[in-house]
Amino acid sequence: MGRDSLHSRAYARRNKTKKKVYIVLAVIVLGFFVYGTTWITNSSPLVIKNINISGLNITPMGEVENIVSENLQASAFLWSKNNVLLAPRSDVETQLKNSFDWIKEVDARVEGVSRFAVSITEYEPAYSVCGLEEKDLCYFADDTGFIFAKSLRLENSPYILFRLDMASTTSEDLIDSRVVPKEEFEKILVFVAGLRDNGLGITEIRIKKGGETELVLDAGVRVLIDRKE
């Protein structure tokens, strides 16, 4: 029993020594991995090469560059994101879309191994949208009637003006909504096109509750239509 007990203790000591060696080796390997990957991710920083904006080009270039730079300077634990492997493409795209209502699409990408590029597509405004009573509370809508951003009511605006009954809404309610449901909007456009074909221009379209729409013509004549008919 004594000899077996001595043998067991000796085996336990050797096993414990092996474990210590393995732990030390694992720590060394981990250290080399962290150092190596940190060096790699910091050795080839990305440069903002190109920012392209299509549309009305109202997105401020300086603010876009600041957002891109801030994201490129961010880190993921010990590793910098300013490299081809960890480039924060989705972070840049999300932050830009959240920062500017009029941005429709964003494409952030790495070109080659060191160039970071961003392409921004803005909504194309086709209509101005204001309140029936709130004269200064206005928005932009695209050609489908989708309201995408706040606007100022400019004199001599090139866009047809829609006026909505905003009594039961707030300014935030209208962003990402429609002037009226799409089918009703298309019916209004068909009616407007028919008037134009007959030499009658539209200056204002007043959307009322209950499905009624009042068209204000160039000559001051008002035409009342039912969107549901």
N, C-alpha and C positions, 0 to 999 in steps of 0.2 A: 504493500500500500504506500509505503514511504517513497519507494522509487517511482511509482506511477504518479504520485503527487508532485515530486520534483520535476518529472517529465512534463506534466501538465502546466506547471508554472513557467517552465522554460519555453514551452510552445506559446503560451499566452504572451510572454514578453516579446518573442520574435514576431508574433502576429500584430502586437501593438506597435512595434517598431515599423513594420511594413505599412500599417495604416498611416502612421505619421509621415512616412516617406511619400505615400500616395497623396496625402493632403497637401504637403509642401509642393509636390509636382503640379497638382491641380491649381494651387494658388499661383504658381509661376506661369503656367499656361494661360490662366485667366488674365493675369497681369499683362502678358505679352499680347493677348487678344484685344484687351481694352486699349492698350497703348497703340497697337497697330491700327485698329479700326478708327481710333480717334485721330491718329496722324493722317490716315487716308482721307477721312471726311473733312479734315481741315486743310489738306495740302492743295486742293484744287477748287477754290471758292468760285461760285457762279457770278457772272457779271450780267447786269440788266442790259441786254443787247437791243431789244426792240419792243416798243409798246405801240400797237396799232389800234386806232379807234375809228370805227365806221358808223355813220349815221349823221346826226346833227353836230357831232364832235363837241358836245357840251360837258363831257366828263373831264374834270381838271387833271391835266397830265401830272402836275406836281403831287397831288394827293394820291394818284395811282402809284407813282414812284415810291412815295413814302410807305404805302401799304405793302408793296412788294419788298422793299428793303427791310421793313420790320419783320416780315415773315422769313426772309432769308437769314436774318440774324438770330432767329429762334433756335432752340436746342431741343433735342429729344434725349433726356437724361444727360449723358456725358457727351453725346455726339451732336455736332453742328448739323443743321438742316441745309446749310449752304453748300450743297454738292449734288452731283448727278444722282447719287443713290437715294438721298433723303429729301430731295427738293420738295418744298411744301406746295405742290400744284393745287390740290383741292382746297387748302387753307386760303390761298390767294384768291381763287375763284369765288369761294363762299363769302369772304370778307368784302370783296368788290361788289358783289350782287347785293349784299346787305347794306352797303354804304350808299349806293346810288339807285334810286327807284327806276330810273330810265334805262338801266342796263338790262338788256334782254339775255345775252349770252356772254360767257367769258371762257377763253381757252388759254390756260397757262401751261407752258411746256418748256422742256430743256432741249436746246438745239446743240448738237455736238456733245462736248463734255463740260463746257464752261459758260455757255450762253443761256440766259433765261429770257424767254419772250412771252408777251401777253397780247392776245387779240381780244378786243372788246367790241361787241355789236350792240348798238343802242336801238331802242324802239324808235320807229319812225312816226312822229306825230302826224295825225291826219285831221284831228278835230280838237277844238277847245271845249272844255266842259266846265260850266259854272252853275251856281245856284240861281233859282228863280229870284230869291231875295238877297242872298249873300253875294253881292256883285263882285267882291274882291277875292272870293274863295274859288279858285279855278284849278283845272287839271289838264293834262294832255291825255288823249286817247288815240290808239292806233286805228288803222283802217277797218278793223273788225269791231270797233267799239270797246276795246279793252282799255281801261283806265290804268295808266302805269306810273304817273308821277304828278306832283303838284306843279302848278304853273302860275304865272302872273297874267292877268287879263290885259293883253297889250292892245292898244289902239291900232286899228287897221291890220288886225291879225289876218294872215293868209288862210286861216282854217275856218270852216263852218263852225258856228257856235251852237253847242247843245246847252240848254238850260234845264236843270233838274230840280225837282222839289226835294230839297235837302233837310226839310224840317225835322225829320226823324232820324237823321244820320249825323255822324261826326266826320271830320276830315279824314281820319284814319280808316273809316269804313269803306271809302271809295277806292283807295289804292288796291290794285289787284282785283277789281270788280269790273262790271260792264255797265255801259250807259243804260241799256235794257237787254233782256235776253237776246241771244244771237239771232234767232229767227225773226223776232220783231224788228231788230236793228236792220236786217237785210230787207225787210218789207219797206221800211222807211227810206232806205237808199234807192230802192226801185222807184218809189214814188217821186223822190227828189230828182232822179235821173230823167223820169218822164216829164217833169216840169221844165227841166233844163233843155230837153229836146224841143220844147215848145217855146223856148226863148225866155223862160221865167227863172230867174236866179233866186237862191235861198240865202238869206242873211242870218237866220236864227231858227233853231228848232227847239221848241219848248215841250219837254216831256212832263206830262201831268199824270196824277194818280188815276187809276181806273181804266187805263189803257188808251187814254186820249193823247194825241200829239197835235200841237199847233205849229204850223209852218209859217214863218214870216218871210214874205217875198220882198224882192228889191223895191217894189213900188209901195211897200207898206201894207199890201193886202195880206190878210191872215186866212190860212186854210186849216180847217180842223179835220183831222182824220182819226179813225179808230184803228189802232195797231193790231187788234185782234180780228178785224174783219178782212 
